[in-house]
């Protein structure tokens, strides 16, 4: 697998906590979207670490095509 699965054509809004690390699912196969559950093993795609610098709501990419991964940049609107 070299291309990630489009999980949804919309972002995942998630409240993150300052100082915590989150592992965004880059392959699109995780059952715990938008975060990694290990389903990428053998795919050649690895999760991406996101470190929260402040407590706030962020929007993780659901289509896997953002130019600002792991965050959404609106690219899903053109897919």
MODELLER restraints for C-alpha pairs under 7 A, 6 or more apart:
rsr = mdl.restraints
at = mdl.atoms
rsr.add(forms.Gaussian(group=physical.xy_distance, feature=features.Distance(at['CA:1:A'], at['CA:43:A']), mean=4.87, stdev=0.5))
rsr.add(forms.Gaussian(group=physical.xy_distance, feature=features.Distance(at['CA:1:A'], at['CA:44:A']), mean=6.52, stdev=0.5))
rsr.add(forms.Gaussian(group=physical.xy_distance, feature=features.Distance(at['CA:2:A'], at['CA:43:A']), mean=6.90, stdev=0.5))
rsr.add(forms.Gaussian(group=physical.xy_distance, feature=features.Distance(at['CA:2:A'], at['CA:44:A']), mean=6.54, stdev=0.5))
rsr.add(forms.Gaussian(group=physical.xy_distance, feature=features.Distance(at['CA:4:A'], at['CA:26:A']), mean=6.70, stdev=0.5))
rsr.add(forms.Gaussian(group=physical.xy_distance, feature=features.Distance(at['CA:4:A'], at['CA:27:A']), mean=4.44, stdev=0.5))
rsr.add(forms.Gaussian(group=physical.xy_distance, feature=features.Distance(at['CA:4:A'], at['CA:28:A']), mean=5.66, stdev=0.5))
rsr.add(forms.Gaussian(group=physical.xy_distance, feature=features.Distance(at['CA:4:A'], at['CA:64:A']), mean=6.54, stdev=0.5))
rsr.add(forms.Gaussian(group=physical.xy_distance, feature=features.Distance(at['CA:5:A'], at['CA:27:A']), mean=5.99, stdev=0.5))
rsr.add(forms.Gaussian(group=physical.xy_distance, feature=features.Distance(at['CA:5:A'], at['CA:28:A']), mean=4.56, stdev=0.5))
rsr.add(forms.Gaussian(group=physical.xy_distance, feature=features.Distance(at['CA:5:A'], at['CA:29:A']), mean=6.56, stdev=0.5))
rsr.add(forms.Gaussian(group=physical.xy_distance, feature=features.Distance(at['CA:6:A'], at['CA:28:A']), mean=6.09, stdev=0.5))
rsr.add(forms.Gaussian(group=physical.xy_distance, feature=features.Distance(at['CA:6:A'], at['CA:62:A']), mean=6.58, stdev=0.5))
rsr.add(forms.Gaussian(group=physical.xy_distance, feature=features.Distance(at['CA:6:A'], at['CA:63:A']), mean=4.47, stdev=0.5))
rsr.add(forms.Gaussian(group=physical.xy_distance, feature=features.Distance(at['CA:6:A'], at['CA:64:A']), mean=6.09, stdev=0.5))
rsr.add(forms.Gaussian(group=physical.xy_distance, feature=features.Distance(at['CA:7:A'], at['CA:28:A']), mean=5.53, stdev=0.5))
rsr.add(forms.Gaussian(group=physical.xy_distance, feature=features.Distance(at['CA:7:A'], at['CA:62:A']), mean=5.49, stdev=0.5))
rsr.add(forms.Gaussian(group=physical.xy_distance, feature=features.Distance(at['CA:7:A'], at['CA:63:A']), mean=5.83, stdev=0.5))
rsr.add(forms.Gaussian(group=physical.xy_distance, feature=features.Distance(at['CA:8:A'], at['CA:62:A']), mean=5.06, stdev=0.5))
rsr.add(forms.Gaussian(group=physical.xy_distance, feature=features.Distance(at['CA:8:A'], at['CA:63:A']), mean=5.51, stdev=0.5))
rsr.add(forms.Gaussian(group=physical.xy_distance, feature=features.Distance(at['CA:9:A'], at['CA:62:A']), mean=6.07, stdev=0.5))
rsr.add(forms.Gaussian(group=physical.xy_distance, feature=features.Distance(at['CA:9:A'], at['CA:63:A']), mean=5.27, stdev=0.5))
rsr.add(forms.Gaussian(group=physical.xy_distance, feature=features.Distance(at['CA:9:A'], at['CA:76:A']), mean=5.07, stdev=0.5))
rsr.add(forms.Gaussian(group=physical.xy_distance, feature=features.Distance(at['CA:10:A'], at['CA:62:A']), mean=5.63, stdev=0.5))
rsr.add(forms.Gaussian(group=physical.xy_distance, feature=features.Distance(at['CA:10:A'], at['CA:63:A']), mean=6.85, stdev=0.5))
rsr.add(forms.Gaussian(group=physical.xy_distance, feature=features.Distance(at['CA:10:A'], at['CA:76:A']), mean=6.30, stdev=0.5))
rsr.add(forms.Gaussian(group=physical.xy_distance, feature=features.Distance(at['CA:11:A'], at['CA:59:A']), mean=5.49, stdev=0.5))
rsr.add(forms.Gaussian(group=physical.xy_distance, feature=features.Distance(at['CA:11:A'], at['CA:60:A']), mean=5.46, stdev=0.5))
rsr.add(forms.Gaussian(group=physical.xy_distance, feature=features.Distance(at['CA:11:A'], at['CA:61:A']), mean=4.86, stdev=0.5))
rsr.add(forms.Gaussian(group=physical.xy_distance, feature=features.Distance(at['CA:11:A'], at['CA:62:A']), mean=4.92, stdev=0.5))
rsr.add(forms.Gaussian(group=physical.xy_distance, feature=features.Distance(at['CA:11:A'], at['CA:72:A']), mean=5.95, stdev=0.5))
rsr.add(forms.Gaussian(group=physical.xy_distance, feature=features.Distance(at['CA:12:A'], at['CA:34:A']), mean=6.55, stdev=0.5))
rsr.add(forms.Gaussian(group=physical.xy_distance, feature=features.Distance(at['CA:12:A'], at['CA:59:A']), mean=5.27, stdev=0.5))
rsr.add(forms.Gaussian(group=physical.xy_distance, feature=features.Distance(at['CA:12:A'], at['CA:60:A']), mean=5.04, stdev=0.5))
rsr.add(forms.Gaussian(group=physical.xy_distance, feature=features.Distance(at['CA:12:A'], at['CA:61:A']), mean=6.46, stdev=0.5))
rsr.add(forms.Gaussian(group=physical.xy_distance, feature=features.Distance(at['CA:12:A'], at['CA:62:A']), mean=6.26, stdev=0.5))
rsr.add(forms.Gaussian(group=physical.xy_distance, feature=features.Distance(at['CA:13:A'], at['CA:57:A']), mean=6.42, stdev=0.5))
rsr.add(forms.Gaussian(group=physical.xy_distance, feature=features.Distance(at['CA:13:A'], at['CA:58:A']), mean=5.70, stdev=0.5))
rsr.add(forms.Gaussian(group=physical.xy_distance, feature=features.Distance(at['CA:13:A'], at['CA:59:A']), mean=4.40, stdev=0.5))
rsr.add(forms.Gaussian(group=physical.xy_distance, feature=features.Distance(at['CA:13:A'], at['CA:60:A']), mean=6.43, stdev=0.5))
rsr.add(forms.Gaussian(group=physical.xy_distance, feature=features.Distance(at['CA:14:A'], at['CA:57:A']), mean=5.34, stdev=0.5))
rsr.add(forms.Gaussian(group=physical.xy_distance, feature=features.Distance(at['CA:14:A'], at['CA:58:A']), mean=5.50, stdev=0.5))
rsr.add(forms.Gaussian(group=physical.xy_distance, feature=features.Distance(at['CA:14:A'], at['CA:59:A']), mean=6.24, stdev=0.5))
rsr.add(forms.Gaussian(group=physical.xy_distance, feature=features.Distance(at['CA:15:A'], at['CA:56:A']), mean=5.51, stdev=0.5))
rsr.add(forms.Gaussian(group=physical.xy_distance, feature=features.Distance(at['CA:15:A'], at['CA:57:A']), mean=4.16, stdev=0.5))
rsr.add(forms.Gaussian(group=physical.xy_distance, feature=features.Distance(at['CA:15:A'], at['CA:58:A']), mean=6.34, stdev=0.5))
rsr.add(forms.Gaussian(group=physical.xy_distance, feature=features.Distance(at['CA:16:A'], at['CA:52:A']), mean=6.38, stdev=0.5))
rsr.add(forms.Gaussian(group=physical.xy_distance, feature=features.Distance(at['CA:16:A'], at['CA:55:A']), mean=5.47, stdev=0.5))
rsr.add(forms.Gaussian(group=physical.xy_distance, feature=features.Distance(at['CA:16:A'], at['CA:56:A']), mean=5.62, stdev=0.5))
rsr.add(forms.Gaussian(group=physical.xy_distance, feature=features.Distance(at['CA:16:A'], at['CA:57:A']), mean=6.04, stdev=0.5))
rsr.add(forms.Gaussian(group=physical.xy_distance, feature=features.Distance(at['CA:16:A'], at['CA:58:A']), mean=6.96, stdev=0.5))
rsr.add(forms.Gaussian(group=physical.xy_distance, feature=features.Distance(at['CA:17:A'], at['CA:52:A']), mean=6.17, stdev=0.5))
rsr.add(forms.Gaussian(group=physical.xy_distance, feature=features.Distance(at['CA:17:A'], at['CA:54:A']), mean=6.31, stdev=0.5))
rsr.add(forms.Gaussian(group=physical.xy_distance, feature=features.Distance(at['CA:17:A'], at['CA:55:A']), mean=4.24, stdev=0.5))
rsr.add(forms.Gaussian(group=physical.xy_distance, feature=features.Distance(at['CA:17:A'], at['CA:56:A']), mean=6.78, stdev=0.5))
rsr.add(forms.Gaussian(group=physical.xy_distance, feature=features.Distance(at['CA:18:A'], at['CA:52:A']), mean=4.90, stdev=0.5))
rsr.add(forms.Gaussian(group=physical.xy_distance, feature=features.Distance(at['CA:18:A'], at['CA:53:A']), mean=4.88, stdev=0.5))
rsr.add(forms.Gaussian(group=physical.xy_distance, feature=features.Distance(at['CA:18:A'], at['CA:54:A']), mean=4.05, stdev=0.5))
rsr.add(forms.Gaussian(group=physical.xy_distance, feature=features.Distance(at['CA:18:A'], at['CA:55:A']), mean=4.58, stdev=0.5))
rsr.add(forms.Gaussian(group=physical.xy_distance, feature=features.Distance(at['CA:19:A'], at['CA:51:A']), mean=6.83, stdev=0.5))
rsr.add(forms.Gaussian(group=physical.xy_distance, feature=features.Distance(at['CA:19:A'], at['CA:52:A']), mean=5.62, stdev=0.5))
rsr.add(forms.Gaussian(group=physical.xy_distance, feature=features.Distance(at['CA:19:A'], at['CA:53:A']), mean=5.87, stdev=0.5))
rsr.add(forms.Gaussian(group=physical.xy_distance, feature=features.Distance(at['CA:20:A'], at['CA:51:A']), mean=6.01, stdev=0.5))
rsr.add(forms.Gaussian(group=physical.xy_distance, feature=features.Distance(at['CA:20:A'], at['CA:52:A']), mean=5.69, stdev=0.5))
rsr.add(forms.Gaussian(group=physical.xy_distance, feature=features.Distance(at['CA:21:A'], at['CA:49:A']), mean=6.65, stdev=0.5))
rsr.add(forms.Gaussian(group=physical.xy_distance, feature=features.Distance(at['CA:21:A'], at['CA:50:A']), mean=5.64, stdev=0.5))
rsr.add(forms.Gaussian(group=physical.xy_distance, feature=features.Distance(at['CA:21:A'], at['CA:51:A']), mean=4.45, stdev=0.5))
rsr.add(forms.Gaussian(group=physical.xy_distance, feature=features.Distance(at['CA:21:A'], at['CA:52:A']), mean=6.28, stdev=0.5))
rsr.add(forms.Gaussian(group=physical.xy_distance, feature=features.Distance(at['CA:22:A'], at['CA:49:A']), mean=5.74, stdev=0.5))
rsr.add(forms.Gaussian(group=physical.xy_distance, feature=features.Distance(at['CA:22:A'], at['CA:50:A']), mean=5.05, stdev=0.5))
rsr.add(forms.Gaussian(group=physical.xy_distance, feature=features.Distance(at['CA:22:A'], at['CA:51:A']), mean=6.30, stdev=0.5))
rsr.add(forms.Gaussian(group=physical.xy_distance, feature=features.Distance(at['CA:23:A'], at['CA:35:A']), mean=5.59, stdev=0.5))
rsr.add(forms.Gaussian(group=physical.xy_distance, feature=features.Distance(at['CA:23:A'], at['CA:36:A']), mean=5.80, stdev=0.5))
rsr.add(forms.Gaussian(group=physical.xy_distance, feature=features.Distance(at['CA:23:A'], at['CA:47:A']), mean=5.83, stdev=0.5))
rsr.add(forms.Gaussian(group=physical.xy_distance, feature=features.Distance(at['CA:23:A'], at['CA:48:A']), mean=5.44, stdev=0.5))
rsr.add(forms.Gaussian(group=physical.xy_distance, feature=features.Distance(at['CA:23:A'], at['CA:49:A']), mean=4.55, stdev=0.5))
rsr.add(forms.Gaussian(group=physical.xy_distance, feature=features.Distance(at['CA:23:A'], at['CA:50:A']), mean=6.09, stdev=0.5))
rsr.add(forms.Gaussian(group=physical.xy_distance, feature=features.Distance(at['CA:24:A'], at['CA:34:A']), mean=5.78, stdev=0.5))
rsr.add(forms.Gaussian(group=physical.xy_distance, feature=features.Distance(at['CA:24:A'], at['CA:35:A']), mean=4.42, stdev=0.5))
rsr.add(forms.Gaussian(group=physical.xy_distance, feature=features.Distance(at['CA:24:A'], at['CA:36:A']), mean=5.64, stdev=0.5))
rsr.add(forms.Gaussian(group=physical.xy_distance, feature=features.Distance(at['CA:24:A'], at['CA:47:A']), mean=5.50, stdev=0.5))
rsr.add(forms.Gaussian(group=physical.xy_distance, feature=features.Distance(at['CA:24:A'], at['CA:48:A']), mean=5.16, stdev=0.5))
rsr.add(forms.Gaussian(group=physical.xy_distance, feature=features.Distance(at['CA:24:A'], at['CA:49:A']), mean=6.29, stdev=0.5))
rsr.add(forms.Gaussian(group=physical.xy_distance, feature=features.Distance(at['CA:24:A'], at['CA:70:A']), mean=6.46, stdev=0.5))
rsr.add(forms.Gaussian(group=physical.xy_distance, feature=features.Distance(at['CA:25:A'], at['CA:33:A']), mean=6.85, stdev=0.5))
rsr.add(forms.Gaussian(group=physical.xy_distance, feature=features.Distance(at['CA:25:A'], at['CA:34:A']), mean=5.73, stdev=0.5))
rsr.add(forms.Gaussian(group=physical.xy_distance, feature=features.Distance(at['CA:25:A'], at['CA:35:A']), mean=4.80, stdev=0.5))
rsr.add(forms.Gaussian(group=physical.xy_distance, feature=features.Distance(at['CA:25:A'], at['CA:36:A']), mean=4.33, stdev=0.5))
rsr.add(forms.Gaussian(group=physical.xy_distance, feature=features.Distance(at['CA:25:A'], at['CA:47:A']), mean=4.97, stdev=0.5))
rsr.add(forms.Gaussian(group=physical.xy_distance, feature=features.Distance(at['CA:25:A'], at['CA:48:A']), mean=6.80, stdev=0.5))
rsr.add(forms.Gaussian(group=physical.xy_distance, feature=features.Distance(at['CA:26:A'], at['CA:45:A']), mean=6.60, stdev=0.5))
rsr.add(forms.Gaussian(group=physical.xy_distance, feature=features.Distance(at['CA:26:A'], at['CA:46:A']), mean=6.26, stdev=0.5))
rsr.add(forms.Gaussian(group=physical.xy_distance, feature=features.Distance(at['CA:26:A'], at['CA:47:A']), mean=5.00, stdev=0.5))
rsr.add(forms.Gaussian(group=physical.xy_distance, feature=features.Distance(at['CA:26:A'], at['CA:48:A']), mean=6.45, stdev=0.5))
rsr.add(forms.Gaussian(group=physical.xy_distance, feature=features.Distance(at['CA:26:A'], at['CA:64:A']), mean=6.68, stdev=0.5))
rsr.add(forms.Gaussian(group=physical.xy_distance, feature=features.Distance(at['CA:27:A'], at['CA:40:A']), mean=5.89, stdev=0.5))
rsr.add(forms.Gaussian(group=physical.xy_distance, feature=features.Distance(at['CA:27:A'], at['CA:45:A']), mean=5.85, stdev=0.5))
rsr.add(forms.Gaussian(group=physical.xy_distance, feature=features.Distance(at['CA:29:A'], at['CA:39:A']), mean=5.86, stdev=0.5))
rsr.add(forms.Gaussian(group=physical.xy_distance, feature=features.Distance(at['CA:29:A'], at['CA:40:A']), mean=6.71, stdev=0.5))
rsr.add(forms.Gaussian(group=physical.xy_distance, feature=features.Distance(at['CA:30:A'], at['CA:36:A']), mean=5.64, stdev=0.5))
rsr.add(forms.Gaussian(group=physical.xy_distance, feature=features.Distance(at['CA:30:A'], at['CA:37:A']), mean=5.39, stdev=0.5))
rsr.add(forms.Gaussian(group=physical.xy_distance, feature=features.Distance(at['CA:30:A'], at['CA:38:A']), mean=7.00, stdev=0.5))
rsr.add(forms.Gaussian(group=physical.xy_distance, feature=features.Distance(at['CA:30:A'], at['CA:39:A']), mean=5.41, stdev=0.5))
rsr.add(forms.Gaussian(group=physical.xy_distance, feature=features.Distance(at['CA:31:A'], at['CA:37:A']), mean=6.77, stdev=0.5))
rsr.add(forms.Gaussian(group=physical.xy_distance, feature=features.Distance(at['CA:34:A'], at['CA:60:A']), mean=6.80, stdev=0.5))
rsr.add(forms.Gaussian(group=physical.xy_distance, feature=features.Distance(at['CA:36:A'], at['CA:47:A']), mean=6.28, stdev=0.5))
rsr.add(forms.Gaussian(group=physical.xy_distance, feature=features.Distance(at['CA:40:A'], at['CA:46:A']), mean=6.50, stdev=0.5))
rsr.add(forms.Gaussian(group=physical.xy_distance, feature=features.Distance(at['CA:48:A'], at['CA:70:A']), mean=6.82, stdev=0.5))
rsr.add(forms.Gaussian(group=physical.xy_distance, feature=features.Distance(at['CA:59:A'], at['CA:71:A']), mean=5.72, stdev=0.5))
rsr.add(forms.Gaussian(group=physical.xy_distance, feature=features.Distance(at['CA:59:A'], at['CA:72:A']), mean=5.76, stdev=0.5))
rsr.add(forms.Gaussian(group=physical.xy_distance, feature=features.Distance(at['CA:60:A'], at['CA:70:A']), mean=5.72, stdev=0.5))
rsr.add(forms.Gaussian(group=physical.xy_distance, feature=features.Distance(at['CA:60:A'], at['CA:71:A']), mean=4.29, stdev=0.5))
rsr.add(forms.Gaussian(group=physical.xy_distance, feature=features.Distance(at['CA:60:A'], at['CA:72:A']), mean=5.36, stdev=0.5))
rsr.add(forms.Gaussian(group=physical.xy_distance, feature=features.Distance(at['CA:61:A'], at['CA:69:A']), mean=6.78, stdev=0.5))
rsr.add(forms.Gaussian(group=physical.xy_distance, feature=features.Distance(at['CA:61:A'], at['CA:70:A']), mean=5.83, stdev=0.5))
rsr.add(forms.Gaussian(group=physical.xy_distance, feature=features.Distance(at['CA:61:A'], at['CA:71:A']), mean=5.00, stdev=0.5))
rsr.add(forms.Gaussian(group=physical.xy_distance, feature=features.Distance(at['CA:61:A'], at['CA:72:A']), mean=4.20, stdev=0.5))
rsr.add(forms.Gaussian(group=physical.xy_distance, feature=features.Distance(at['CA:63:A'], at['CA:76:A']), mean=5.90, stdev=0.5))
rsr.add(forms.Gaussian(group=physical.xy_distance, feature=features.Distance(at['CA:65:A'], at['CA:75:A']), mean=6.42, stdev=0.5))
rsr.add(forms.Gaussian(group=physical.xy_distance, feature=features.Distance(at['CA:66:A'], at['CA:72:A']), mean=5.67, stdev=0.5))
rsr.add(forms.Gaussian(group=physical.xy_distance, feature=features.Distance(at['CA:66:A'], at['CA:73:A']), mean=5.50, stdev=0.5))
rsr.add(forms.Gaussian(group=physical.xy_distance, feature=features.Distance(at['CA:66:A'], at['CA:75:A']), mean=5.47, stdev=0.5))
rsr.add(forms.Gaussian(group=physical.xy_distance, feature=features.Distance(at['CA:67:A'], at['CA:73:A']), mean=6.68, stdev=0.5))
